[in-house]
Amino acid sequence: MSTNCKRQASSVVTLLDCYDELTTVKHLFSGASFIVDALIASPETESASAVITVGMTKLDEALQKLDSIRKTAN
């Protein structure tokens, strides 16, 4: 993920620098959730779907915070 992040002069990469990559990860989570939901319902897929949903929720919260930081920085 850090290979595509915009690097600062000090070569330190922050989460804010990787906003676009984190957004891509969110889309991947969404796609994975869609695939899991499309499978025949079973305890395993329900568990996997729950884990993906929690991950998406946490990632979405982080992206919202980063977006507000990004907007105030500009």
PDB file with SEQRES, HELIX, SHEET and CRYST1 records, atoms N, CA, C and O in Angstrom:
SEQRES   1 A   74  MET SER THR ASN CYS LYS ARG GLN ALA SER SER VAL VAL          
SEQRES   2 A   74  THR LEU LEU ASP CYS TYR ASP GLU LEU THR THR VAL LYS          
SEQRES   3 A   74  HIS LEU PHE SER GLY ALA SER PHE ILE VAL ASP ALA LEU          
SEQRES   4 A   74  ILE ALA SER PRO GLU THR GLU SER ALA SER ALA VAL ILE          
SEQRES   5 A   74  THR VAL GLY MET THR LYS LEU ASP GLU ALA LEU GLN LYS          
SEQRES   6 A   74  LEU ASP SER ILE ARG LYS THR ALA ASN                          
HELIX    1 AA1 LEU A   16  CYS A   18  5                                   3    
HELIX    2 AA2 TYR A   19  ALA A   38  1                                  20    
HELIX    3 AA3 PRO A   43  ALA A   73  1                                  31    
CRYST1    1.000    1.000    1.000  90.00  90.00  90.00 P 1           1          
ATOM      1  N   MET A   1       0.823  -1.183   0.000  1.00  0.00           N  
ATOM      2  CA  MET A   1       0.000   0.000   0.000  1.00  0.00           C  
ATOM      3  C   MET A   1       0.870   1.250   0.000  1.00  0.00           C  
ATOM      4  O   MET A   1       0.520   2.230  -0.657  1.00  0.00           O  
ATOM      5  N   SER A   2       1.989   1.246   0.713  1.00  0.00           N  
ATOM      6  CA  SER A   2       2.785   2.455   0.841  1.00  0.00           C  
ATOM      7  C   SER A   2       3.532   2.809  -0.439  1.00  0.00           C  
ATOM      8  O   SER A   2       4.028   3.928  -0.562  1.00  0.00           O  
ATOM      9  N   THR A   3       3.625   1.887  -1.396  1.00  0.00           N  
ATOM     10  CA  THR A   3       4.360   2.192  -2.619  1.00  0.00           C  
ATOM     11  C   THR A   3       3.667   3.259  -3.446  1.00  0.00           C  
ATOM     12  O   THR A   3       4.338   4.008  -4.155  1.00  0.00           O  
ATOM     13  N   ASN A   4       2.353   3.352  -3.381  1.00  0.00           N  
ATOM     14  CA  ASN A   4       1.619   4.339  -4.157  1.00  0.00           C  
ATOM     15  C   ASN A   4       1.285   5.597  -3.370  1.00  0.00           C  
ATOM     16  O   ASN A   4       0.741   6.545  -3.935  1.00  0.00           O  
ATOM     17  N   CYS A   5       1.596   5.624  -2.095  1.00  0.00           N  
ATOM     18  CA  CYS A   5       1.277   6.795  -1.272  1.00  0.00           C  
ATOM     19  C   CYS A   5       2.173   7.962  -1.659  1.00  0.00           C  
ATOM     20  O   CYS A   5       3.326   7.778  -2.047  1.00  0.00           O  
ATOM     21  N   LYS A   6       1.628   9.149  -1.549  1.00  0.00           N  
ATOM     22  CA  LYS A   6       2.415  10.350  -1.794  1.00  0.00           C  
ATOM     23  C   LYS A   6       3.397  10.502  -0.640  1.00  0.00           C  
ATOM     24  O   LYS A   6       2.997  10.599   0.520  1.00  0.00           O  
ATOM     25  N   ARG A   7       4.654  10.522  -0.962  1.00  0.00           N  
ATOM     26  CA  ARG A   7       5.656  10.610   0.098  1.00  0.00           C  
ATOM     27  C   ARG A   7       6.028  12.066   0.348  1.00  0.00           C  
ATOM     28  O   ARG A   7       6.159  12.865  -0.579  1.00  0.00           O  
ATOM     29  N   GLN A   8       6.192  12.377   1.605  1.00  0.00           N  
ATOM     30  CA  GLN A   8       6.620  13.715   1.986  1.00  0.00           C  
ATOM     31  C   GLN A   8       8.132  13.793   1.829  1.00  0.00           C  
ATOM     32  O   GLN A   8       8.796  12.773   1.642  1.00  0.00           O  
ATOM     33  N   ALA A   9       8.670  14.995   1.905  1.00  0.00           N  
ATOM     34  CA  ALA A   9      10.106  15.190   1.741  1.00  0.00           C  
ATOM     35  C   ALA A   9      10.905  14.362   2.737  1.00  0.00           C  
ATOM     36  O   ALA A   9      12.015  13.930   2.426  1.00  0.00           O  
ATOM     37  N   SER A  10      10.367  14.135   3.916  1.00  0.00           N  
ATOM     38  CA  SER A  10      11.083  13.377   4.936  1.00  0.00           C  
ATOM     39  C   SER A  10      10.912  11.873   4.765  1.00  0.00           C  
ATOM     40  O   SER A  10      11.414  11.105   5.585  1.00  0.00           O  
ATOM     41  N   SER A  11      10.220  11.436   3.727  1.00  0.00           N  
ATOM     42  CA  SER A  11       9.948  10.024   3.444  1.00  0.00           C  
ATOM     43  C   SER A  11       9.059   9.371   4.491  1.00  0.00           C  
ATOM     44  O   SER A  11       9.019   8.145   4.587  1.00  0.00           O  
ATOM     45  N   VAL A  12       8.350  10.164   5.271  1.00  0.00           N  
ATOM     46  CA  VAL A  12       7.407   9.637   6.249  1.00  0.00           C  
ATOM     47  C   VAL A  12       6.038   9.589   5.595  1.00  0.00           C  
ATOM     48  O   VAL A  12       5.563  10.587   5.053  1.00  0.00           O  
ATOM     49  N   VAL A  13       5.404   8.419   5.649  1.00  0.00           N  
ATOM     50  CA  VAL A  13       4.082   8.265   5.054  1.00  0.00           C  
ATOM     51  C   VAL A  13       3.061   8.220   6.179  1.00  0.00           C  
ATOM     52  O   VAL A  13       3.179   7.415   7.103  1.00  0.00           O  
ATOM     53  N   THR A  14       2.064   9.082   6.099  1.00  0.00           N  
ATOM     54  CA  THR A  14       1.015   9.104   7.107  1.00  0.00           C  
ATOM     55  C   THR A  14      -0.260   8.519   6.518  1.00  0.00           C  
ATOM     56  O   THR A  14      -0.366   8.336   5.306  1.00  0.00           O  
ATOM     57  N   LEU A  15      -1.223   8.228   7.377  1.00  0.00           N  
ATOM     58  CA  LEU A  15      -2.514   7.740   6.895  1.00  0.00           C  
ATOM     59  C   LEU A  15      -3.160   8.751   5.967  1.00  0.00           C  
ATOM     60  O   LEU A  15      -3.822   8.382   4.997  1.00  0.00           O  
ATOM     61  N   LEU A  16      -2.965  10.024   6.267  1.00  0.00           N  
ATOM     62  CA  LEU A  16      -3.530  11.077   5.423  1.00  0.00           C  
ATOM     63  C   LEU A  16      -2.951  11.018   4.009  1.00  0.00           C  
ATOM     64  O   LEU A  16      -3.657  11.285   3.036  1.00  0.00           O  
ATOM     65  N   ASP A  17      -1.674  10.671   3.895  1.00  0.00           N  
ATOM     66  CA  ASP A  17      -1.040  10.536   2.587  1.00  0.00           C  
ATOM     67  C   ASP A  17      -1.614   9.359   1.800  1.00  0.00           C  
ATOM     68  O   ASP A  17      -1.565   9.350   0.571  1.00  0.00           O  
ATOM     69  N   CYS A  18      -2.153   8.377   2.499  1.00  0.00           N  
ATOM     70  CA  CYS A  18      -2.644   7.156   1.871  1.00  0.00           C  
ATOM     71  C   CYS A  18      -4.161   7.123   1.746  1.00  0.00           C  
ATOM     72  O   CYS A  18      -4.746   6.047   1.621  1.00  0.00           O  
ATOM     73  N   TYR A  19      -4.797   8.273   1.779  1.00  0.00           N  
ATOM     74  CA  TYR A  19      -6.259   8.345   1.752  1.00  0.00           C  
ATOM     75  C   TYR A  19      -6.845   7.599   0.551  1.00  0.00           C  
ATOM     76  O   TYR A  19      -7.801   6.838   0.699  1.00  0.00           O  
ATOM     77  N   ASP A  20      -6.279   7.815  -0.624  1.00  0.00           N  
ATOM     78  CA  ASP A  20      -6.808   7.158  -1.825  1.00  0.00           C  
ATOM     79  C   ASP A  20      -6.675   5.643  -1.743  1.00  0.00           C  
ATOM     80  O   ASP A  20      -7.575   4.911  -2.155  1.00  0.00           O  
ATOM     81  N   GLU A  21      -5.550   5.175  -1.211  1.00  0.00           N  
ATOM     82  CA  GLU A  21      -5.353   3.741  -1.069  1.00  0.00           C  
ATOM     83  C   GLU A  21      -6.332   3.149  -0.057  1.00  0.00           C  
ATOM     84  O   GLU A  21      -6.839   2.044  -0.253  1.00  0.00           O  
ATOM     85  N   LEU A  22      -6.596   3.880   1.018  1.00  0.00           N  
ATOM     86  CA  LEU A  22      -7.563   3.408   2.009  1.00  0.00           C  
ATOM     87  C   LEU A  22      -8.967   3.365   1.422  1.00  0.00           C  
ATOM     88  O   LEU A  22      -9.758   2.482   1.753  1.00  0.00           O  
ATOM     89  N   THR A  23      -9.273   4.317   0.553  1.00  0.00           N  
ATOM     90  CA  THR A  23     -10.566   4.300  -0.126  1.00  0.00           C  
ATOM     91  C   THR A  23     -10.675   3.065  -1.010  1.00  0.00           C  
ATOM     92  O   THR A  23     -11.737   2.447  -1.087  1.00  0.00           O  
ATOM     93  N   THR A  24      -9.586   2.703  -1.676  1.00  0.00           N  
ATOM     94  CA  THR A  24      -9.573   1.493  -2.500  1.00  0.00           C  
ATOM     95  C   THR A  24      -9.798   0.259  -1.636  1.00  0.00           C  
ATOM     96  O   THR A  24     -10.532  -0.648  -2.029  1.00  0.00           O  
ATOM     97  N   VAL A  25      -9.177   0.221  -0.471  1.00  0.00           N  
ATOM     98  CA  VAL A  25      -9.376  -0.902   0.451  1.00  0.00           C  
ATOM     99  C   VAL A  25     -10.842  -0.993   0.848  1.00  0.00           C  
ATOM    100  O   VAL A  25     -11.397  -2.089   0.937  1.00  0.00           O  
ATOM    101  N   LYS A  26     -11.468   0.150   1.086  1.00  0.00           N  
ATOM    102  CA  LYS A  26     -12.890   0.158   1.437  1.00  0.00           C  
ATOM    103  C   LYS A  26     -13.720  -0.466   0.312  1.00  0.00           C  
ATOM    104  O   LYS A  26     -14.637  -1.245   0.573  1.00  0.00           O  
ATOM    105  N   HIS A  27     -13.400  -0.126  -0.927  1.00  0.00           N  
ATOM    106  CA  HIS A  27     -14.126  -0.701  -2.065  1.00  0.00           C  
ATOM    107  C   HIS A  27     -13.891  -2.209  -2.156  1.00  0.00           C  
ATOM    108  O   HIS A  27     -14.798  -2.962  -2.514  1.00  0.00           O  
ATOM    109  N   LEU A  28     -12.678  -2.647  -1.834  1.00  0.00           N  
ATOM    110  CA  LEU A  28     -12.387  -4.085  -1.839  1.00  0.00           C  
ATOM    111  C   LEU A  28     -13.196  -4.802  -0.763  1.00  0.00           C  
ATOM    112  O   LEU A  28     -13.730  -5.884  -1.003  1.00  0.00           O  
ATOM    113  N   PHE A  29     -13.287  -4.198   0.427  1.00  0.00           N  
ATOM    114  CA  PHE A  29     -14.125  -4.760   1.489  1.00  0.00           C  
ATOM    115  C   PHE A  29     -15.569  -4.882   1.014  1.00  0.00           C  
ATOM    116  O   PHE A  29     -16.231  -5.891   1.256  1.00  0.00           O  
ATOM    117  N   SER A  30     -16.041  -3.853   0.342  1.00  0.00           N  
ATOM    118  CA  SER A  30     -17.410  -3.847  -0.144  1.00  0.00           C  
ATOM    119  C   SER A  30     -17.629  -4.971  -1.148  1.00  0.00           C  
ATOM    120  O   SER A  30     -18.649  -5.658  -1.105  1.00  0.00           O  
ATOM    121  N   GLY A  31     -16.677  -5.156  -2.046  1.00  0.00           N  
ATOM    122  CA  GLY A  31     -16.771  -6.242  -3.020  1.00  0.00           C  
ATOM    123  C   GLY A  31     -16.736  -7.602  -2.357  1.00  0.00           C  
ATOM    124  O   GLY A  31     -17.476  -8.507  -2.742  1.00  0.00           O  
ATOM    125  N   ALA A  32     -15.873  -7.750  -1.354  1.00  0.00           N  
ATOM    126  CA  ALA A  32     -15.792  -9.020  -0.633  1.00  0.00           C  
ATOM    127  C   ALA A  32     -17.091  -9.307   0.094  1.00  0.00           C  
ATOM    128  O   ALA A  32     -17.552 -10.448   0.119  1.00  0.00           O  
ATOM    129  N   SER A  33     -17.679  -8.288   0.680  1.00  0.00           N  
ATOM    130  CA  SER A  33     -18.946  -8.458   1.384  1.00  0.00           C  
ATOM    131  C   SER A  33     -20.038  -8.901   0.419  1.00  0.00           C  
ATOM    132  O   SER A  33     -20.852  -9.762   0.749  1.00  0.00           O  
ATOM    133  N   PHE A  34     -20.054  -8.311  -0.774  1.00  0.00           N  
ATOM    134  CA  PHE A  34     -21.041  -8.680  -1.790  1.00  0.00           C  
ATOM    135  C   PHE A  34     -20.878 -10.144  -2.187  1.00  0.00           C  
ATOM    136  O   PHE A  34     -21.864 -10.868  -2.327  1.00  0.00           O  
ATOM    137  N   ILE A  35     -19.634 -10.577  -2.368  1.00  0.00           N  
ATOM    138  CA  ILE A  35     -19.367 -11.969  -2.750  1.00  0.00           C  
ATOM    139  C   ILE A  35     -19.807 -12.920  -1.651  1.00  0.00           C  
ATOM    140  O   ILE A  35     -20.450 -13.933  -1.926  1.00  0.00           O  
ATOM    141  N   VAL A  36     -19.467 -12.604  -0.407  1.00  0.00           N  
ATOM    142  CA  VAL A  36     -19.847 -13.464   0.717  1.00  0.00           C  
ATOM    143  C   VAL A  36     -21.358 -13.537   0.839  1.00  0.00           C  
ATOM    144  O   VAL A  36     -21.913 -14.616   1.045  1.00  0.00           O  
ATOM    145  N   ASP A  37     -22.033 -12.396   0.715  1.00  0.00           N  
ATOM    146  CA  ASP A  37     -23.497 -12.377   0.810  1.00  0.00           C  
ATOM    147  C   ASP A  37     -24.156 -13.166  -0.312  1.00  0.00           C  
ATOM    148  O   ASP A  37     -25.255 -13.695  -0.142  1.00  0.00           O  
ATOM    149  N   ALA A  38     -23.486 -13.249  -1.463  1.00  0.00           N  
ATOM    150  CA  ALA A  38     -24.044 -13.974  -2.601  1.00  0.00           C  
ATOM    151  C   ALA A  38     -23.939 -15.491  -2.425  1.00  0.00           C  
ATOM    152  O   ALA A  38     -24.638 -16.246  -3.102  1.00  0.00           O  
ATOM    153  N   LEU A  39     -23.076 -15.927  -1.527  1.00  0.00           N  
ATOM    154  CA  LEU A  39     -22.919 -17.362  -1.288  1.00  0.00           C  
ATOM    155  C   LEU A  39     -24.126 -17.909  -0.538  1.00  0.00           C  
ATOM    156  O   LEU A  39     -24.880 -17.166   0.091  1.00  0.00           O  
ATOM    157  N   ILE A  40     -24.289 -19.209  -0.621  1.00  0.00           N  
ATOM    158  CA  ILE A  40     -25.372 -19.867   0.120  1.00  0.00           C  
ATOM    159  C   ILE A  40     -25.155 -19.616   1.605  1.00  0.00           C  
ATOM    160  O   ILE A  40     -24.052 -19.790   2.124  1.00  0.00           O  
ATOM    161  N   ALA A  41     -26.214 -19.209   2.273  1.00  0.00           N  
ATOM    162  CA  ALA A  41     -26.104 -18.895   3.710  1.00  0.00           C  
ATOM    163  C   ALA A  41     -25.635 -20.114   4.491  1.00  0.00           C  
ATOM    164  O   ALA A  41     -26.195 -21.203   4.369  1.00  0.00           O  
ATOM    165  N   SER A  42     -24.626 -19.917   5.271  1.00  0.00           N  
ATOM    166  CA  SER A  42     -24.118 -20.951   6.169  1.00  0.00           C  
ATOM    167  C   SER A  42     -23.463 -20.238   7.342  1.00  0.00           C  
ATOM    168  O   SER A  42     -23.156 -19.049   7.253  1.00  0.00           O  
ATOM    169  N   PRO A  43     -23.249 -20.949   8.435  1.00  0.00           N  
ATOM    170  CA  PRO A  43     -22.613 -20.291   9.593  1.00  0.00           C  
ATOM    171  C   PRO A  43     -21.265 -19.666   9.243  1.00  0.00           C  
ATOM    172  O   PRO A  43     -20.919 -18.605   9.763  1.00  0.00           O  
ATOM    173  N   GLU A  44     -20.503 -20.318   8.364  1.00  0.00           N  
ATOM    174  CA  GLU A  44     -19.184 -19.797   8.010  1.00  0.00           C  
ATOM    175  C   GLU A  44     -19.295 -18.476   7.244  1.00  0.00           C  
ATOM    176  O   GLU A  44     -18.565 -17.526   7.527  1.00  0.00           O  
ATOM    177  N   THR A  45     -20.214 -18.424   6.273  1.00  0.00           N  
ATOM    178  CA  THR A  45     -20.328 -17.188   5.491  1.00  0.00           C  
ATOM    179  C   THR A  45     -20.954 -16.072   6.307  1.00  0.00           C  
ATOM    180  O   THR A  45     -20.618 -14.903   6.115  1.00  0.00           O  
ATOM    181  N   GLU A  46     -21.859 -16.411   7.215  1.00  0.00           N  
ATOM    182  CA  GLU A  46     -22.443 -15.380   8.076  1.00  0.00           C  
ATOM    183  C   GLU A  46     -21.377 -14.779   8.973  1.00  0.00           C  
ATOM    184  O   GLU A  46     -21.356 -13.569   9.200  1.00  0.00           O  
ATOM    185  N   SER A  47     -20.488 -15.628   9.485  1.00  0.00           N  
ATOM    186  CA  SER A  47     -19.402 -15.153  10.334  1.00  0.00           C  
ATOM    187  C   SER A  47     -18.440 -14.276   9.526  1.00  0.00           C  
ATOM    188  O   SER A  47     -18.025 -13.212   9.985  1.00  0.00           O  
ATOM    189  N   ALA A  48     -18.095 -14.727   8.331  1.00  0.00           N  
ATOM    190  CA  ALA A  48     -17.186 -13.949   7.485  1.00  0.00           C  
ATOM    191  C   ALA A  48     -17.817 -12.613   7.111  1.00  0.00           C  
ATOM    192  O   ALA A  48     -17.145 -11.581   7.107  1.00  0.00           O  
ATOM    193  N   SER A  49     -19.092 -12.635   6.802  1.00  0.00           N  
ATOM    194  CA  SER A  49     -19.790 -11.402   6.445  1.00  0.00           C  
ATOM    195  C   SER A  49     -19.802 -10.426   7.614  1.00  0.00           C  
ATOM    196  O   SER A  49     -19.644  -9.220   7.422  1.00  0.00           O  
ATOM    197  N   ALA A  50     -19.989 -10.943   8.822  1.00  0.00           N  
ATOM    198  CA  ALA A  50     -19.990 -10.084  10.013  1.00  0.00           C  
ATOM    199  C   ALA A  50     -18.624  -9.437  10.215  1.00  0.00           C  
ATOM    200  O   ALA A  50     -18.536  -8.254  10.541  1.00  0.00           O  
ATOM    201  N   VAL A  51     -17.564 -10.210  10.022  1.00  0.00           N  
ATOM    202  CA  VAL A  51     -16.209  -9.679  10.178  1.00  0.00           C  
ATOM    203  C   VAL A  51     -15.943  -8.601   9.129  1.00  0.00           C  
ATOM    204  O   VAL A  51     -15.380  -7.551   9.438  1.00  0.00           O  
ATOM    205  N   ILE A  52     -16.350  -8.866   7.892  1.00  0.00           N  
ATOM    206  CA  ILE A  52     -16.158  -7.891   6.820  1.00  0.00           C  
ATOM    207  C   ILE A  52     -16.949  -6.620   7.107  1.00  0.00           C  
ATOM    208  O   ILE A  52     -16.453  -5.513   6.895  1.00  0.00           O  
ATOM    209  N   THR A  53     -18.174  -6.778   7.587  1.00  0.00           N  
ATOM    210  CA  THR A  53     -19.017  -5.618   7.891  1.00  0.00           C  
ATOM    211  C   THR A  53     -18.392  -4.756   8.983  1.00  0.00           C  
ATOM    212  O   THR A  53     -18.383  -3.530   8.875  1.00  0.00           O  
ATOM    213  N   VAL A  54     -17.875  -5.383  10.026  1.00  0.00           N  
ATOM    214  CA  VAL A  54     -17.211  -4.637  11.103  1.00  0.00           C  
ATOM    215  C   VAL A  54     -15.984  -3.914  10.553  1.00  0.00           C  
ATOM    216  O   VAL A  54     -15.746  -2.749  10.873  1.00  0.00           O  
ATOM    217  N   GLY A  55     -15.209  -4.610   9.727  1.00  0.00           N  
ATOM    218  CA  GLY A  55     -14.032  -3.988   9.118  1.00  0.00           C  
ATOM    219  C   GLY A  55     -14.400  -2.794   8.262  1.00  0.00           C  
ATOM    220  O   GLY A  55     -13.736  -1.758   8.311  1.00  0.00           O  
ATOM    221  N   MET A  56     -15.463  -2.937   7.473  1.00  0.00           N  
ATOM    222  CA  MET A  56     -15.921  -1.833   6.623  1.00  0.00           C  
ATOM    223  C   MET A  56     -16.368  -0.646   7.461  1.00  0.00           C  
ATOM    224  O   MET A  56     -16.083   0.502   7.121  1.00  0.00           O  
ATOM    225  N   THR A  57     -17.065  -0.918   8.550  1.00  0.00           N  
ATOM    226  CA  THR A  57     -17.548   0.151   9.425  1.00  0.00           C  
ATOM    227  C   THR A  57     -16.379   0.924  10.022  1.00  0.00           C  
ATOM    228  O   THR A  57     -16.369   2.155  10.014  1.00  0.00           O  
ATOM    229  N   LYS A  58     -15.396   0.195  10.538  1.00  0.00           N  
ATOM    230  CA  LYS A  58     -14.224   0.846  11.138  1.00  0.00           C  
ATOM    231  C   LYS A  58     -13.441   1.635  10.091  1.00  0.00           C  
ATOM    232  O   LYS A  58     -12.998   2.753  10.352  1.00  0.00           O  
ATOM    233  N   LEU A  59     -13.273   1.050   8.908  1.00  0.00           N  
ATOM    234  CA  LEU A  59     -12.552   1.737   7.847  1.00  0.00           C  
ATOM    235  C   LEU A  59     -13.301   2.983   7.394  1.00  0.00           C  
ATOM    236  O   LEU A  59     -12.684   4.015   7.129  1.00  0.00           O  
ATOM    237  N   ASP A  60     -14.610   2.898   7.305  1.00  0.00           N  
ATOM    238  CA  ASP A  60     -15.422   4.049   6.916  1.00  0.00           C  
ATOM    239  C   ASP A  60     -15.296   5.171   7.940  1.00  0.00           C  
ATOM    240  O   ASP A  60     -15.205   6.342   7.570  1.00  0.00           O  
ATOM    241  N   GLU A  61     -15.291   4.820   9.224  1.00  0.00           N  
ATOM    242  CA  GLU A  61     -15.118   5.828  10.278  1.00  0.00           C  
ATOM    243  C   GLU A  61     -13.761   6.512  10.136  1.00  0.00           C  
ATOM    244  O   GLU A  61     -13.658   7.734  10.247  1.00  0.00           O  
ATOM    245  N   ALA A  62     -12.724   5.715   9.891  1.00  0.00           N  
ATOM    246  CA  ALA A  62     -11.383   6.277   9.734  1.00  0.00           C  
ATOM    247  C   ALA A  62     -11.311   7.182   8.510  1.00  0.00           C  
ATOM    248  O   ALA A  62     -10.698   8.248   8.559  1.00  0.00           O  
ATOM    249  N   LEU A  63     -11.938   6.759   7.414  1.00  0.00           N  
ATOM    250  CA  LEU A  63     -11.929   7.577   6.200  1.00  0.00           C  
ATOM    251  C   LEU A  63     -12.673   8.892   6.400  1.00  0.00           C  
ATOM    252  O   LEU A  63     -12.253   9.925   5.880  1.00  0.00           O  
ATOM    253  N   GLN A  64     -13.763   8.866   7.140  1.00  0.00           N  
ATOM    254  CA  GLN A  64     -14.500  10.101   7.416  1.00  0.00           C  
ATOM    255  C   GLN A  64     -13.645  11.069   8.224  1.00  0.00           C  
ATOM    256  O   GLN A  64     -13.630  12.268   7.946  1.00  0.00           O  
ATOM    257  N   LYS A  65     -12.933  10.551   9.225  1.00  0.00           N  
ATOM    258  CA  LYS A  65     -12.053  11.400  10.030  1.00  0.00           C  
ATOM    259  C   LYS A  65     -10.925  11.966   9.173  1.00  0.00           C  
ATOM    260  O   LYS A  65     -10.612  13.154   9.251  1.00  0.00           O  
ATOM    261  N   LEU A  66     -10.314  11.102   8.351  1.00  0.00           N  
ATOM    262  CA  LEU A  66      -9.237  11.564   7.482  1.00  0.00           C  
ATOM    263  C   LEU A  66      -9.733  12.602   6.485  1.00  0.00           C  
ATOM    264  O   LEU A  66      -9.028  13.566   6.188  1.00  0.00           O  
ATOM    265  N   ASP A  67     -10.931  12.411   5.972  1.00  0.00           N  
ATOM    266  CA  ASP A  67     -11.490  13.361   5.018  1.00  0.00           C  
ATOM    267  C   ASP A  67     -11.701  14.726   5.664  1.00  0.00           C  
ATOM    268  O   ASP A  67     -11.424  15.756   5.050  1.00  0.00           O  
ATOM    269  N   SER A  68     -12.187  14.734   6.894  1.00  0.00           N  
ATOM    270  CA  SER A  68     -12.388  16.022   7.569  1.00  0.00           C  
ATOM    271  C   SER A  68     -11.047  16.692   7.864  1.00  0.00           C  
ATOM    272  O   SER A  68     -10.936  17.915   7.777  1.00  0.00           O  
ATOM    273  N   ILE A  69     -10.033  15.906   8.210  1.00  0.00           N  
ATOM    274  CA  ILE A  69      -8.692  16.462   8.434  1.00  0.00           C  
ATOM    275  C   ILE A  69      -8.152  17.029   7.130  1.00  0.00           C  
ATOM    276  O   ILE A  69      -7.575  18.116   7.105  1.00  0.00           O  
ATOM    277  N   ARG A  70      -8.344  16.285   6.048  1.00  0.00           N  
ATOM    278  CA  ARG A  70      -7.872  16.719   4.738  1.00  0.00           C  
ATOM    279  C   ARG A  70      -8.541  18.023   4.315  1.00  0.00           C  
ATOM    280  O   ARG A  70      -7.886  18.913   3.771  1.00  0.00           O  
ATOM    281  N   LYS A  71      -9.838  18.137   4.562  1.00  0.00           N  
ATOM    282  CA  LYS A  71     -10.573  19.344   4.182  1.00  0.00           C  
ATOM    283  C   LYS A  71     -10.121  20.553   4.992  1.00  0.00           C  
ATOM    284  O   LYS A  71     -10.019  21.655   4.454  1.00  0.00           O  
ATOM    285  N   THR A  72      -9.850  20.359   6.280  1.00  0.00           N  
ATOM    286  CA  THR A  72      -9.398  21.487   7.099  1.00  0.00           C  
ATOM    287  C   THR A  72      -7.954  21.861   6.774  1.00  0.00           C  
ATOM    288  O   THR A  72      -7.555  23.010   6.962  1.00  0.00           O  
ATOM    289  N   ALA A  73      -7.173  20.903   6.289  1.00  0.00           N  
ATOM    290  CA  ALA A  73      -5.781  21.186   5.926  1.00  0.00           C  
ATOM    291  C   ALA A  73      -5.695  21.995   4.638  1.00  0.00           C  
ATOM    292  O   ALA A  73      -4.731  22.728   4.417  1.00  0.00           O  
ATOM    293  N   ASN A  74      -6.706  21.856   3.794  1.00  0.00           N  
ATOM    294  CA  ASN A  74      -6.697  22.596   2.513  1.00  0.00           C  
ATOM    295  C   ASN A  74      -7.321  23.900   2.732  1.00  0.00           C  
ATOM    296  O   ASN A  74      -7.428  24.698   1.801  1.00  0.00           O  
TER     297      ASN A  74                                                      
END                                                                             
